[in-house]
Amino acid sequence: MTRTTITAIALALFSTCMTAGAMAETPWQQNHPGRTEVNQRLANQNARIHQGVSDGQLSLHQAQVLHRDDREIRTEERFMASQNGGHLTRHEWSTLNSQENDVSHQIGW
């Protein structure tokens, strides 16, 4: 086999794996709406923290604390889901949502 053939095969396998991964996201989102919402909020808060630092509304220290809080929420979300077959109960979702609200208020604007 030539180097070009090996590269083409590798790219084809990579594309197949990426497509399969993308298709797997949709059922996960449908089956885990609570987790999807929690993780989307964490992503939004992450962007708001970065924007706050860029705008000068948050110091680097404040951003570090907020990122740490978000990491703790994400870790807790994963642990909770692992205890329930990959799902969050209403109570768990409510707890995480409350924690995210607290961080959101600290970010401001």
N, C-alpha and C positions, 0 to 999 in steps of 0.2 A: 504494500500500500504506500502511496505517496503521502507526503506531508499534507498536501492540499486535501486529499481524500479523508485523512484522519481528522483534519480540522473541520471539514464539512459534516462528518459523522458526529463529531463532538458538538457542533453547533445545533444539529438537528435534535440530538438527545437533550441538550440544554433547553431548546425551545419547547420540546414536548413536556419536560418537567415543569417549566414555567407556566405553560398553558394548563396543565393538570392542577398546579397550585392555585392559579387564578380561579379555575372552575370550582375548586374546593372551598373558596371563600364564601360563595353565595349560600350554600347549605348551612355553613357555620353561622352566618349572619341570621339566617331564618330561624335556626334552632336556638340561638343564644342572643335574643334581642337585648336583654339586660346587660350582658357582657359587652355587646357591641356599643351600646349607649355609654357605658362607663368608660370604655377605652377611647371612644370618640371625644368625650369630654376631656379626658386626660390629654389627648393630642391637641385639642383646642387650647387648653390651659397652658400647655407647653409653648405653643406659638405666642400666646398672650404674654407669657413671662419673657420670652426673647424680645418681643416688641417693646415691652416695658423697659428692658435694659437699653435697647436701642434708642428709645425716646428719652431716656434719663429719668423715667418715673420710678424705676426700681434700681437699687444698687446691686452690685454683683453678689454681695452677701445675702441680700433679700432673695435674689434669684436662686441662689444655692439652697436656701432654706425651703423655698417653694418647690424646687425640683425634688428635694429630698422627700417632702411631704407627698408629692405626686408618686414618687417611686414606692413609697410605703403603701399608698392606696392601691397601686397596680399589683404589688406583691400580695396584699390582702385579697384582692379580687381573684387572683390566680389560685390562692390557697382555698378560698371559699368555693370556687368552681370545682376544684379537685375533689372536694368532699361531697359534691352533689352530681357526679357524672358529667361534669362540664357545664353545669347550669348554676344560676344564682336563684336563690329563693327571693320572694318579695321582700322579706325582712333584710336579707343581705344586700339586695339592690338598694333599698332605702337607706341602709347604713352607709354604704359607699357613696350614694348620692349626697347625703348630708355632709360627709367628709369633703367631697368635691366642692360643695357649696362654701364650706369654710375656707378652702384654699382660694376659690374664686373671689371671695370677698377680700382676701388679703392681697390679691393681685390688683384689684381695683378696676377702674374704668370698665 
